[in-house]
C-alpha cells in the first residue's frame, strides 16, 4: 500500500522510458551539416500551431506533415522532409526505467503514461511494436495526444490523466524530459521531476515516493 502524499506516478514516454529523440536529432544534424539544434528550433517555432503540433493532435496525416515540416524548416534556412524527422523518433527502451515501472507498480501506485505521439510513431517494426506494447501493459492509463486531441503542455492533457486514474494533481509525481511540459503540471500541483540523467531522475523519484529504485 502507498503511504504519504502521493498515490500516482505519471511518466512521459520519449525521453523518459525511451532514450531522448534529441540524441538522434543531433546525429542527423551533424551528418547533414545542419546547425546544431536546428530541428528543435523548427519544432519550437509557433509551437501550438506548427506541423508538429498538428501531427501530435492527429489533425494532419504523416504525408501532410512531411510537406508542412519541409516548408517550415525551409523558411528557417534548411529544407528537411518531415518523414525523415519521424524516422528519428524510435529511441531505445531504457531497461532501468522499465524496472522502475515494475517496482512503482508493485508498491501500489497508480501509473499513467502521458505522451505526445503520432500514430504508429513508436512501432516501426513488428519487434518494436511488441516491445512498446509490453511496456504499455504496465500502465493503468495511457494518454496519447494523437487520440485525445490535445497535447502537453495544454492543461487539459494533465487533467485527463488525473481523471482516468482517479487522483488529484497534488497526489501525482510526473516525470518528463522537457521543462515546458513540467511547468503546467507543477502549476496544477503535481510534483515534477525533469529527466536529464535517468539515474538521477530515478533517485529523485525514489526519495519522493519512498520506494527503492536502485
Secondary structure as UniProt FT lines:
FT   STRAND          8..11
FT   TURN            15..17
FT   HELIX           21..31
FT   TURN            32..33
FT   TURN            36..37
FT   HELIX           38..44
FT   TURN            45..49
FT   HELIX           51..56
FT   TURN            57..58
FT   HELIX           62..75
FT   TURN            76..77
FT   HELIX           82..86
FT   TURN            87..88
FT   HELIX           95..106
FT   TURN            107..108
FT   STRAND          110..115
FT   TURN            119..122
FT   HELIX           126..136
FT   TURN            137..138
FT   STRAND          141..144
FT   HELIX           145..148
FT   TURN            152..153
FT   HELIX           155..165
FT   HELIX           169..171
FT   STRAND          172..176
FT   HELIX           179..188
FT   STRAND          191..194
FT   HELIX           198..209
//
